[in-house]
Amino acid sequence: MFSKSDLYKRRILKELCFGNALSGTEISSRIEKSLPLTVRILGELVKEGLVEEKGYAPSSGGRRPQVYALKPEKMYVVSVAMDQLVTRIAIIDMQNCDIICTEKIGLPLPKNPDALGVLANQLNHFIDNSTIARDKIIGMGIGMPGFVDVSKGINYSFLKTPTSIVDFLQNRVGIPVYIDNDSSLIALAEFRLGAARGRSDVMVININWGIGLGLILNGELFRGCTGFAGEFSHIPIFVNNKLCSCGKSGCLETEASMLVVIERAVEGLKSGRVSTIEEMPEDFEEACNTIISAATHGDTFAVELLSEAAYNIGRGIAILIHILNPELIILSGRGAAAGKLWLAPVQQAVNSYCIPRLASQSELAVSTLNNRAELIGAAALVIENYDKKPAKNKGDRVLA
């Protein structure tokens, strides 16, 4: 277990992550400890080179308070953003959430029993070839699709292993590991650094190979009783006899995912639709980027494809608005790179299917974090747990 001193240090470092500059009084309030104790611990962190004094805050009458910030290049997190086909790995400096280095690998998850071993090897190779010393890495956060049980460290959909994913990777890589559903982490990123910052009730829609949902309710990330909340993709709102990846039919995913958009693009081009897209790439990620690029440059066919998907997503959002009454809905994930093209058709569907009094209370926005959202959310997951889990691994310690 942590000593009291180490625990207080971790709580202070946690508050200073993501580029926050705070006074001793603000930190004292946040960690719920006396100001003299807080200032003493801050002094120790300054001497250890983890925290730096940033001058004095503007005066509001009386003595101006000293402001503290995390020192750059002292605390790093390995962030992993996985989807069913592609995995991105990054090292992030927690002083200002700067992404130091990244790597992208093709790693199919469905029907791939070797995926977890491949991931472990890639992580070790990536860390070893970075410029960051392992003893400066405080943990690893991993976002992944599927039914993720955070408490057990298990993904019931992918990455099957006799032990937990967390135990497997901690043993292979040697640093603390935390996992969560990808859509939950995208919501966490928006809550900590994005459009949901300072908001209490927000829905974050993850437009990807499926349609995920992350929920901020009453100012906290909501996962449900087993961590499976947010399976927006599998709301059965269509009578289309199309088989979904979950084994059911008529799910939102069958009419609105980026895989469906790609499928319809291929079919349209084969049938002679006029488009600036001459040929669709076989790689799904490249195909997705091709459609989004064409749409943002005014290609009528590409805009039509995204608008149809957006309208269907809007139908699902209307249902959620009736249930949750959110103040803000953020469109995020891979597909959100199309930006404002999503807004009009989503809003049109919400206007058509939602009670006006409820619809008028929910603001609609597109994420500005783009493809960084899941990586930032994975880093935030490590910080959320920084003062909660006893040290078990050689990397799990307060840095000095």
C-alpha positions in Angstrom: 0.0 0.0 0.0 1.0 3.6 -0.4 2.4 5.5 2.5 0.3 8.6 3.5 3.0 10.8 2.0 3.0 9.0 -1.3 -0.7 9.0 -1.5 -0.9 12.7 -1.0 1.8 13.2 -3.6 -0.2 11.1 -6.1 -3.4 13.0 -5.4 -1.6 16.3 -6.0 0.1 15.1 -9.2 -3.3 13.8 -10.4 -4.8 17.2 -10.0 -2.0 18.9 -11.9 -2.1 16.6 -14.9 -3.5 17.8 -18.3 -1.7 21.1 -18.0 -3.5 22.5 -15.0 -1.8 25.3 -13.0 -3.3 25.5 -9.6 -2.7 27.5 -6.4 -2.0 25.7 -3.1 -5.5 26.7 -1.9 -7.1 25.1 -4.9 -5.1 21.9 -4.6 -5.9 21.8 -0.8 -9.6 22.0 -1.6 -9.4 19.3 -4.3 -7.5 16.8 -2.2 -9.5 17.7 0.9 -6.4 18.2 3.1 -5.3 21.2 5.1 -3.4 24.0 3.4 -0.2 23.7 5.5 0.0 20.0 4.7 -0.7 20.6 1.0 2.0 23.3 0.8 4.5 21.0 2.6 3.9 18.2 0.1 4.1 20.6 -2.8 7.4 21.7 -1.5 8.7 18.1 -1.5 7.4 17.6 -5.0 9.2 20.8 -6.1 12.5 19.5 -4.5 12.0 16.1 -6.3 11.7 17.9 -9.6 8.2 16.8 -10.4 6.4 20.1 -9.8 7.4 23.6 -10.5 6.3 27.0 -9.2 4.7 29.1 -11.9 4.6 32.5 -10.2 1.7 34.1 -8.5 -2.0 34.2 -9.4 -3.8 37.5 -10.1 -4.7 39.3 -6.8 -8.3 39.2 -5.7 -7.4 41.2 -2.6 -4.8 40.2 -0.1 -1.7 38.2 -0.7 -1.3 36.7 -4.2 -1.2 32.8 -4.0 1.7 30.8 -5.5 0.7 28.7 -8.5 2.1 25.2 -9.2 2.2 23.0 -12.3 3.5 19.6 -13.3 7.0 19.8 -14.7 7.2 18.7 -18.3 9.1 15.5 -19.3 8.6 13.9 -15.9 5.4 11.9 -16.1 4.4 9.9 -19.2 1.6 7.5 -20.0 1.4 4.9 -22.8 -2.0 5.2 -24.5 -3.4 2.5 -26.7 -6.5 3.1 -29.0 -7.8 -0.1 -30.5 -10.7 -0.8 -32.9 -11.6 -4.0 -34.6 -9.0 -3.5 -37.3 -6.4 -1.0 -36.3 -4.4 -0.3 -33.1 -2.7 3.0 -32.4 0.0 3.4 -29.6 1.3 6.6 -28.2 3.3 8.0 -25.4 1.8 11.1 -23.8 3.5 13.7 -21.6 0.9 14.4 -18.8 2.1 18.0 -18.2 0.0 19.2 -21.2 -1.2 16.0 -22.7 1.2 16.3 -25.6 1.5 13.2 -27.8 5.3 12.5 -28.0 5.4 9.6 -30.4 2.9 7.4 -32.1 2.7 4.1 -34.0 -0.1 2.5 -36.0 -0.4 -1.2 -36.6 -2.9 -3.4 -38.4 -4.3 -5.8 -35.7 -7.6 -7.5 -36.6 -9.4 -8.5 -33.4 -12.2 -10.8 -34.6 -11.3 -14.5 -34.7 -7.6 -13.7 -33.9 -6.5 -15.7 -30.9 -2.9 -14.3 -31.2 -4.0 -10.7 -31.0 -3.1 -10.2 -27.4 0.4 -11.6 -27.7 1.1 -9.5 -30.8 -0.1 -6.4 -28.9 2.3 -7.2 -26.0 5.3 -7.6 -28.4 4.4 -4.4 -30.2 4.1 -2.5 -26.9 7.5 -3.6 -25.7 9.1 -2.8 -29.1 7.4 0.7 -29.2 8.5 1.6 -25.6 12.0 0.3 -26.1 12.5 2.3 -29.3 11.1 5.5 -27.9 13.2 8.2 -26.2 11.3 7.8 -22.9 12.8 5.9 -20.0 10.5 3.2 -18.6 10.8 4.6 -15.1 9.1 7.8 -16.2 6.0 5.9 -17.5 3.4 5.7 -14.7 1.0 3.4 -16.5 -0.7 2.3 -19.6 -4.3 2.9 -20.6 -6.0 0.9 -23.3 -9.3 1.6 -25.0 -10.9 -1.3 -26.9 -14.2 -2.2 -28.5 -16.5 -4.9 -27.1 -17.9 -5.8 -23.7 -15.2 -4.7 -21.3 -15.4 -5.6 -17.7 -13.2 -3.0 -16.0 -13.2 -4.6 -12.6 -12.1 -8.0 -13.9 -9.8 -6.8 -16.7 -11.7 -8.9 -19.2 -13.0 -8.2 -22.7 -15.8 -10.7 -23.5 -15.8 -9.9 -27.2 -12.1 -9.8 -28.1 -8.6 -10.6 -26.8 -9.6 -13.8 -25.0 -7.0 -15.1 -22.5 -7.1 -17.6 -19.6 -6.0 -14.8 -17.2 -7.2 -11.2 -17.4 -5.9 -8.9 -20.1 -4.6 -6.6 -17.4 -2.5 -9.3 -15.7 -1.3 -10.7 -19.1 0.0 -7.3 -20.3 1.4 -6.2 -16.9 3.4 -9.4 -16.7 4.7 -9.0 -20.3 5.3 -5.2 -20.4 6.0 -4.5 -16.7 4.0 -1.3 -16.1 0.5 -0.9 -14.6 -2.3 -1.5 -17.1 -5.9 -0.2 -17.2 -8.5 -1.1 -19.8 -11.9 0.3 -20.7 -14.4 0.4 -23.6 -13.3 2.7 -26.4 -16.5 4.8 -26.3 -16.2 5.3 -22.6 -12.7 6.6 -23.0 -13.7 8.9 -25.8 -16.3 10.4 -23.4 -13.7 10.7 -20.7 -11.4 12.6 -23.0 -14.2 15.0 -23.9 -15.0 15.4 -20.2 -11.4 16.2 -19.2 -10.1 18.1 -22.2 -12.8 18.5 -24.8 -16.3 19.9 -25.4 -17.8 18.2 -22.3 -15.4 19.9 -19.9 -17.4 21.5 -17.0 -20.6 19.8 -18.2 -22.7 17.4 -16.1 -24.9 15.4 -18.5 -23.4 14.6 -21.9 -23.7 11.9 -24.5 -20.7 11.3 -26.7 -21.4 9.3 -29.9 -18.4 7.3 -31.2 -18.9 7.1 -35.0 -16.7 4.2 -36.0 -17.0 0.7 -37.4 -19.9 0.5 -35.0 -21.8 3.4 -33.2 -20.6 3.6 -29.6 -21.9 5.7 -26.8 -20.0 7.2 -23.8 -22.1 8.8 -21.0 -21.3 11.6 -18.6 -24.1 11.6 -16.0 -24.2 13.9 -13.0 -20.6 14.9 -13.7 -19.1 11.4 -13.8 -18.4 8.8 -16.4 -21.2 6.3 -16.3 -20.4 2.6 -17.1 -23.4 0.8 -15.8 -23.4 -2.1 -13.2 -21.0 -4.3 -15.2 -19.4 -1.7 -17.4 -21.4 -2.5 -20.5 -23.5 0.7 -20.7 -23.5 2.5 -24.0 -24.1 -0.3 -26.5 -25.8 2.3 -28.8 -24.9 0.3 -31.9 -27.3 -2.5 -31.0 -30.5 -0.6 -30.4 -33.0 -2.4 -32.8 -34.7 0.5 -34.6 -34.9 -0.9 -38.1 -37.0 -3.6 -39.7 -34.4 -4.5 -42.4 -33.6 -8.2 -41.9 -29.9 -7.3 -41.9 -27.7 -9.4 -39.6 -25.7 -7.3 -37.1 -22.3 -8.3 -35.7 -24.1 -9.0 -32.4 -26.2 -11.8 -34.0 -29.4 -9.8 -34.0 -31.1 -7.9 -36.9 -32.2 -4.4 -37.4 -29.6 -2.8 -35.1 -28.5 0.9 -35.6 -25.1 -0.4 -36.7 -26.6 -2.1 -39.8 -27.7 1.2 -41.2 -25.2 3.8 -39.8 -21.7 2.5 -39.2 -18.7 3.6 -41.3 -18.5 0.0 -42.6 -22.0 0.4 -44.0 -21.0 3.8 -45.5 -18.1 2.1 -47.2 -20.3 -0.8 -48.4 -22.8 1.6 -50.0 -20.0 3.6 -51.6 -18.6 0.5 -53.3 -22.1 -0.5 -54.5 -22.9 3.0 -55.7 -19.7 3.3 -57.7 -20.3 -0.2 -59.3 -23.8 0.9 -60.3 -22.4 4.0 -62.1 -22.9 6.8 -59.5 -21.0 9.9 -60.5 -18.2 10.8 -58.0 -14.8 12.2 -57.7 -13.9 8.9 -56.0 -12.5 6.9 -58.9 -11.9 3.7 -57.0 -12.4 2.6 -53.4 -9.3 1.4 -51.5 -9.5 -2.2 -50.2 -8.2 -1.1 -46.8 -11.1 -0.1 -44.6 -9.3 2.8 -43.0 -8.2 4.2 -46.3 -11.7 3.8 -47.7 -13.2 5.6 -44.8 -10.7 8.5 -45.2 -11.4 8.6 -48.9 -15.1 9.1 -48.4 -14.7 11.7 -45.7 -12.1 13.6 -47.8 -14.4 13.6 -50.9 -17.4 14.7 -48.8 -15.5 17.6 -47.2 -14.5 18.7 -50.7 -18.1 18.8 -51.9 -18.5 15.4 -53.6 -22.3 15.0 -53.9 -22.3 11.2 -53.6 -20.0 11.2 -50.6 -22.1 13.8 -48.8 -25.2 11.8 -49.5 -23.6 8.7 -48.0 -22.6 10.5 -44.8 -26.0 12.3 -44.6 -27.9 9.0 -44.8 -25.8 7.5 -42.0 -26.1 10.8 -39.9 -29.9 10.8 -40.3 -30.1 7.2 -39.0 -27.8 8.1 -36.1 -30.0 11.0 -35.4 -33.0 8.7 -35.1 -31.1 6.8 -32.4 -30.1 10.0 -30.6 -33.7 11.0 -30.5 -34.5 7.9 -28.4 -31.6 8.7 -26.0 -32.7 12.3 -25.6 -36.2 11.1 -24.5 -34.5 8.8 -21.9 -31.6 10.9 -20.6 -32.4 14.5 -21.4 -28.7 15.5 -22.0 -27.5 19.1 -22.1 -24.9 18.3 -24.8 -24.5 15.6 -27.5 -21.0 15.3 -29.0 -20.3 13.5 -32.3 -16.8 12.0 -32.0 -14.7 9.0 -33.2 -13.3 8.2 -36.6 -16.3 9.4 -38.6 -16.4 12.8 -36.9 -13.5 13.9 -39.1 -16.2 14.9 -41.5 -17.0 17.8 -39.1 -20.1 19.9 -39.6 -21.4 17.7 -42.4 -22.9 15.5 -39.7 -24.8 18.3 -37.9 -27.7 19.1 -40.3 -28.9 15.5 -41.0 -28.5 14.5 -37.3 -30.5 17.6 -36.2 -33.1 16.9 -38.9 -33.7 13.4 -37.5 -33.8 14.7 -33.9 -36.4 17.4 -35.0 -38.5 14.7 -36.7 -38.4 12.1 -34.0 -38.0 14.0 -30.7 -40.4 16.0 -28.6 -39.5 19.6 -29.3 -39.4 20.7 -25.7 -36.7 18.0 -25.1 -34.8 18.5 -28.3 -34.5 22.2 -27.7 -32.6 21.6 -24.5 -29.9 19.4 -26.0 -27.0 21.1 -27.8 -25.3 19.2 -30.7 -21.6 19.6 -31.4 -18.8 17.8 -33.3 -15.6 16.9 -31.3 -12.5 19.0 -31.9 -10.3 16.2 -30.5 -10.7 14.1 -33.7 -8.6 11.0 -33.7 -6.8 12.0 -30.6 -9.9 11.5 -28.4 -9.4 7.8 -27.6 -5.6 8.2 -27.0 -6.3 11.1 -24.6 -9.1 9.2 -22.9 -6.7 6.2 -22.3 -4.2 8.5 -20.7 -7.0 10.0 -18.6 -7.9 6.5 -17.4 -4.4 6.0 -16.0 -4.6 9.3 -14.2 -8.1 8.6 -12.8 -6.6 5.5 -11.1 -3.2 7.0 -10.1 -4.1 7.3 -6.4 -6.3 4.2 -6.2 -4.3 1.1 -7.0 -1.5 -0.2 -4.7 1.9 -0.6 -6.4 2.3 -4.1 -7.9 4.8 -3.6 -10.7 8.2 -2.1 -11.1 6.8 0.9 -12.9 4.1 1.6 -10.4 5.6 4.3 -8.1 5.9 8.0 -7.5 8.6 9.3 -9.7 11.6 11.0 -8.2 
